[in-house]
Amino acid sequence: MDNISVQTSENEKIAEKTAIFSVIGNIFISIIKGTAGYFGNSYALIADATESTTDVFSSFLVLFGLKFSRKPADENHPYGHGRAESLVALIVSFILFASAILIIRNNIIGISILHKVPHTWTLLILAPIIIWKEIIFQIIIRKSKITKSSSLKAEAWHHRSDAITSVAAFIGISIAIIFGNGFAIADNIAAIFAACFIIYNSYKIFRPAISELMDEDVYEDLVTKIDEVSLTVKGIINTEKCFIRKAGLRYHVDLHVTIDANTTVKEGHRLAHEVNDALKKEIPELGKILVHIEPN
């Protein structure tokens, strides 16, 4: 197995293990929040649990997307199935947005309803959850950078948004407890504020995902690296064009290089293979590379 296959395989394994870790964590967190919110009389905590429940669903989607994107290329998908990963990230952003709208709706209604002050012990549930969610965010965002996975990045920000909603719930519950029944709506207001932050995070996930699906040219650093590596091959005079498309954890490249116009077709063919091999060796996350020879 060549270097790119080994590296990509390792990244895919890291991404899948991270997604499984996220699924398990979200299941436990959503159960704890929902139970505490119901028995602790906290609207903010129930709203927080609603957001965490969508996390479970989105985590399963991320895991599915990562597994599906690993399917090898076939006759109908010559570049493989990597775009499934970007599509999943897009779906996760919609789920986040929808859950935020649901939270806002429920708590606007809740403001007009008289309800009891949340129990103090709900704060003891929330504090460790906030810390744990931030730890999970840091772990997954680090893994997303290693693997270049857009869906893992989306999953990481989903955890960060969950941590923020928990912080907002903590503040709202604290105000309601300290100041009494007249301030019980602080619990609802905190949930609405948290939902607005979730909407912002859904956009941060949506933007790069749609960029990948639309083949937006946003890989300047990678283009520079490809140019540098290509010019190390003896016989390559310059690079003219470099187009990159991201699919899953791989970057597919169309590259134009210039060589001496008097070079034979056979020699030009050999140089194209040398450029291909050099790029795969130095930049293992590259997928298919098409090298077009231009005469100088």
C-alpha positions as CSV (number, residue, x, y, z in Angstrom):
1,M,0.0,0.0,0.0
2,D,1.4,3.4,-1.0
3,N,2.0,6.4,1.4
4,I,-1.2,8.2,0.5
5,S,-3.3,5.1,1.1
6,V,-1.7,4.4,4.4
7,Q,-2.0,8.1,5.6
8,T,-5.6,8.4,4.3
9,S,-6.6,5.1,5.9
10,E,-5.1,6.2,9.3
11,N,-7.0,9.5,9.1
12,E,-10.2,7.8,8.3
13,K,-9.8,5.4,11.3
14,I,-9.1,8.4,13.5
15,A,-12.1,10.2,12.2
16,E,-14.5,7.2,12.7
17,K,-13.2,6.5,16.2
18,T,-13.7,10.1,17.1
19,A,-17.2,10.1,15.8
20,I,-18.1,6.9,17.8
21,F,-16.7,8.6,20.9
22,S,-18.9,11.6,20.2
23,V,-22.0,9.4,19.7
24,I,-21.6,7.7,23.0
25,G,-20.9,10.9,24.9
26,N,-23.9,12.7,23.4
27,I,-26.3,9.9,24.4
28,F,-25.3,10.0,28.0
29,I,-25.3,13.8,28.1
30,S,-28.7,14.2,26.6
31,I,-30.2,11.6,29.0
32,I,-28.7,13.4,32.0
33,K,-29.8,16.9,30.9
34,G,-33.3,15.8,30.0
35,T,-33.8,14.0,33.3
36,A,-32.4,16.9,35.4
37,G,-34.4,19.5,33.5
38,Y,-37.7,17.6,33.9
39,F,-37.3,16.9,37.7
40,G,-35.4,20.1,38.4
41,N,-38.1,22.3,36.8
42,S,-35.7,24.1,34.4
43,Y,-36.9,25.2,31.0
44,A,-33.3,26.2,30.0
45,L,-32.0,22.7,30.9
46,I,-34.9,21.0,29.0
47,A,-34.0,23.3,26.0
48,D,-30.4,22.3,26.4
49,A,-31.4,18.6,26.5
50,T,-33.3,19.2,23.2
51,E,-30.2,20.5,21.6
52,S,-28.2,17.6,23.0
53,T,-30.7,15.1,21.6
54,T,-30.1,16.6,18.1
55,D,-26.4,16.1,18.8
56,V,-27.0,12.3,19.1
57,F,-28.7,12.3,15.7
58,S,-26.1,14.5,14.0
59,S,-23.3,12.3,15.5
60,F,-24.8,9.3,13.9
61,L,-25.0,11.2,10.6
62,V,-21.3,12.2,10.9
63,L,-20.3,8.6,11.6
64,F,-22.4,7.4,8.6
65,G,-20.9,10.1,6.4
66,L,-17.4,9.1,7.3
67,K,-18.0,5.4,6.7
68,F,-19.9,6.0,3.4
69,S,-17.2,8.4,2.1
70,R,-14.6,5.6,2.5
71,K,-16.3,3.6,-0.3
72,P,-13.9,3.2,-3.2
73,A,-14.3,4.8,-6.6
74,D,-16.6,3.0,-9.0
75,E,-17.9,3.4,-12.5
76,N,-20.4,6.1,-11.5
77,H,-18.2,7.8,-8.9
78,P,-14.6,7.9,-10.4
79,Y,-13.5,10.3,-7.6
80,G,-15.0,8.1,-4.9
81,H,-17.7,8.9,-2.4
82,G,-15.9,11.6,-0.3
83,R,-18.5,14.3,-1.0
84,A,-20.8,12.4,1.4
85,E,-18.8,13.8,4.2
86,S,-19.4,17.4,3.1
87,L,-23.1,16.7,2.6
88,V,-23.3,15.4,6.2
89,A,-21.7,18.5,7.5
90,L,-24.3,20.5,5.6
91,I,-27.2,18.4,7.1
92,V,-25.7,18.9,10.6
93,S,-25.8,22.7,10.1
94,F,-29.5,22.5,9.2
95,I,-30.2,20.3,12.2
96,L,-28.5,22.8,14.4
97,F,-30.5,25.7,12.9
98,A,-33.8,23.8,13.3
99,S,-33.1,22.9,16.9
100,A,-32.3,26.6,17.7
101,I,-35.6,27.7,16.2
102,L,-37.4,25.1,18.2
103,I,-35.7,26.3,21.4
104,I,-36.6,29.9,20.7
105,R,-40.2,29.1,20.0
106,N,-40.6,27.0,23.1
107,N,-39.1,29.5,25.4
108,I,-40.9,32.5,24.0
109,I,-44.1,30.6,24.8
110,G,-42.5,29.7,28.2
111,I,-42.0,33.3,29.1
112,S,-45.7,33.9,29.2
113,I,-46.3,30.9,31.4
114,L,-45.8,31.1,35.2
115,H,-43.5,28.4,36.4
116,K,-41.5,27.6,39.5
117,V,-37.9,28.5,40.1
118,P,-35.5,25.7,39.0
119,H,-34.0,23.5,41.8
120,T,-30.5,24.5,43.0
121,W,-29.1,21.0,42.4
122,T,-29.5,21.4,38.6
123,L,-26.5,23.7,38.8
124,L,-24.5,20.8,40.2
125,I,-25.5,18.8,37.1
126,L,-24.7,21.5,34.7
127,A,-21.2,22.5,35.9
128,P,-19.4,19.2,35.1
129,I,-21.4,18.9,31.8
130,I,-20.0,22.3,30.7
131,I,-16.5,21.3,31.5
132,W,-16.9,17.9,29.8
133,K,-18.4,19.4,26.6
134,E,-15.5,21.9,26.3
135,I,-13.1,19.0,26.7
136,I,-14.9,17.0,24.0
137,F,-14.8,20.1,21.7
138,Q,-11.0,20.5,22.1
139,I,-10.5,16.7,21.4
140,I,-12.6,16.6,18.3
141,I,-11.5,19.9,16.8
142,R,-7.9,18.7,17.1
143,K,-8.8,15.5,15.4
144,S,-10.6,17.4,12.6
145,K,-7.4,19.4,11.9
146,I,-5.4,16.2,11.8
147,T,-7.7,14.4,9.4
148,K,-8.9,17.5,7.5
149,S,-12.5,16.3,8.1
150,S,-15.2,18.9,7.6
151,S,-17.9,16.7,9.2
152,L,-15.7,16.3,12.3
153,K,-15.2,20.0,12.4
154,A,-19.0,20.4,12.3
155,E,-19.3,17.9,15.1
156,A,-16.8,19.7,17.2
157,W,-18.6,23.0,16.9
158,H,-21.8,21.2,17.7
159,H,-20.2,20.3,21.0
160,R,-19.0,23.9,21.6
161,S,-22.6,25.2,20.9
162,D,-23.9,22.6,23.4
163,A,-21.4,23.9,26.0
164,I,-22.5,27.5,25.4
165,T,-26.2,26.6,25.8
166,S,-25.3,24.9,29.0
167,V,-23.4,28.0,30.2
168,A,-26.5,30.1,29.3
169,A,-28.7,27.7,31.2
170,F,-26.4,27.9,34.2
171,I,-26.6,31.7,34.2
172,G,-30.4,31.7,33.8
173,I,-31.0,29.1,36.5
174,S,-28.6,31.0,38.9
175,I,-30.5,34.3,38.4
176,A,-33.8,32.6,38.9
177,I,-32.6,30.8,42.1
178,I,-31.0,33.9,43.6
179,F,-33.8,36.4,42.9
180,G,-36.8,34.1,43.3
181,N,-40.1,33.6,41.4
182,G,-40.2,37.0,39.8
183,F,-37.0,36.2,37.9
184,A,-38.0,32.7,36.8
185,I,-38.2,33.8,33.2
186,A,-34.4,34.3,33.3
187,D,-34.3,30.6,32.7
188,N,-36.2,31.1,29.4
189,I,-34.3,34.1,28.3
190,A,-31.0,32.2,28.8
191,A,-32.3,29.5,26.6
192,I,-33.2,32.0,23.8
193,F,-29.8,33.6,24.0
194,A,-28.1,30.2,23.7
195,A,-30.3,29.4,20.7
196,C,-29.0,32.5,18.9
197,F,-25.5,31.3,19.4
198,I,-26.4,28.0,18.0
199,I,-27.7,29.7,14.8
200,Y,-24.4,31.5,14.5
201,N,-22.5,28.2,14.8
202,S,-24.8,26.5,12.3
203,Y,-23.6,29.1,9.8
204,K,-20.0,28.5,10.6
205,I,-20.6,24.8,9.7
206,F,-22.7,25.5,6.7
207,R,-20.2,27.9,5.0
208,P,-17.2,25.6,4.5
209,A,-19.5,22.6,3.7
210,I,-21.2,24.4,0.9
211,S,-17.8,25.7,-0.2
212,E,-16.6,22.1,-0.7
213,L,-19.7,21.0,-2.5
214,M,-19.4,23.9,-4.9
215,D,-15.7,23.4,-5.5
216,E,-14.8,26.9,-4.3
217,D,-11.2,27.8,-4.7
218,V,-10.0,28.3,-1.1
219,Y,-6.8,26.3,-1.0
220,E,-4.1,28.9,-1.7
221,D,-1.6,27.4,0.8
222,L,-2.0,23.9,-0.7
223,V,-1.6,25.3,-4.2
224,T,1.7,26.9,-3.1
225,K,2.9,23.6,-1.6
226,I,2.0,21.7,-4.8
227,D,3.9,24.3,-6.9
228,E,6.9,24.0,-4.7
229,V,7.0,20.2,-4.8
230,S,6.4,20.0,-8.6
231,L,9.4,22.3,-9.3
232,T,11.7,19.9,-7.4
233,V,11.3,17.4,-10.3
234,K,14.1,17.9,-12.7
235,G,12.8,18.9,-16.1
236,I,9.7,20.9,-14.8
237,I,10.2,24.5,-15.8
238,N,7.1,26.0,-14.2
239,T,3.5,25.4,-13.1
240,E,0.7,27.2,-14.9
241,K,-2.6,26.2,-13.3
242,C,-3.6,24.2,-10.3
243,F,-7.2,23.4,-9.6
244,I,-8.2,21.6,-6.3
245,R,-11.4,19.9,-5.2
246,K,-12.0,18.4,-1.8
247,A,-13.9,15.2,-1.4
248,G,-14.0,13.7,2.1
249,L,-10.4,13.6,3.5
250,R,-8.8,13.8,0.1
251,Y,-7.8,16.7,-2.2
252,H,-8.1,15.9,-6.0
253,V,-5.8,18.0,-8.2
254,D,-5.7,19.1,-11.8
255,L,-2.2,20.5,-12.5
256,H,-0.6,22.1,-15.6
257,V,3.2,22.1,-15.7
258,T,5.5,23.4,-18.4
259,I,8.5,21.5,-19.9
260,D,10.9,22.1,-22.8
261,A,9.0,22.1,-26.1
262,N,11.6,19.8,-27.6
263,T,11.0,17.0,-25.0
264,T,9.6,13.8,-26.5
265,V,6.1,12.5,-25.7
266,K,7.7,9.6,-23.9
267,E,9.8,11.8,-21.7
268,G,6.9,14.2,-21.0
269,H,4.9,11.2,-19.9
270,R,7.7,10.1,-17.6
271,L,7.9,13.6,-16.1
272,A,4.2,13.7,-15.4
273,H,4.5,10.4,-13.5
274,E,7.5,11.8,-11.5
275,V,5.5,14.9,-10.5
276,N,2.5,12.7,-9.5
277,D,4.8,10.5,-7.4
278,A,6.6,13.4,-5.7
279,L,3.3,15.1,-4.8
280,K,1.8,11.9,-3.3
281,K,5.0,11.4,-1.3
282,E,5.2,14.9,0.1
283,I,1.5,15.7,0.5
284,P,-0.2,12.4,1.5
285,E,-3.7,13.8,1.7
286,L,-3.8,14.3,-2.0
287,G,-6.1,11.9,-3.9
288,K,-6.3,11.7,-7.7
289,I,-3.7,13.9,-9.5
290,L,-4.0,14.8,-13.2
291,V,-0.8,16.3,-14.6
292,H,-1.2,18.1,-17.9
293,I,2.0,18.8,-19.8
294,E,2.4,22.2,-21.5
295,P,5.3,23.1,-23.9
296,N,7.5,26.1,-23.0
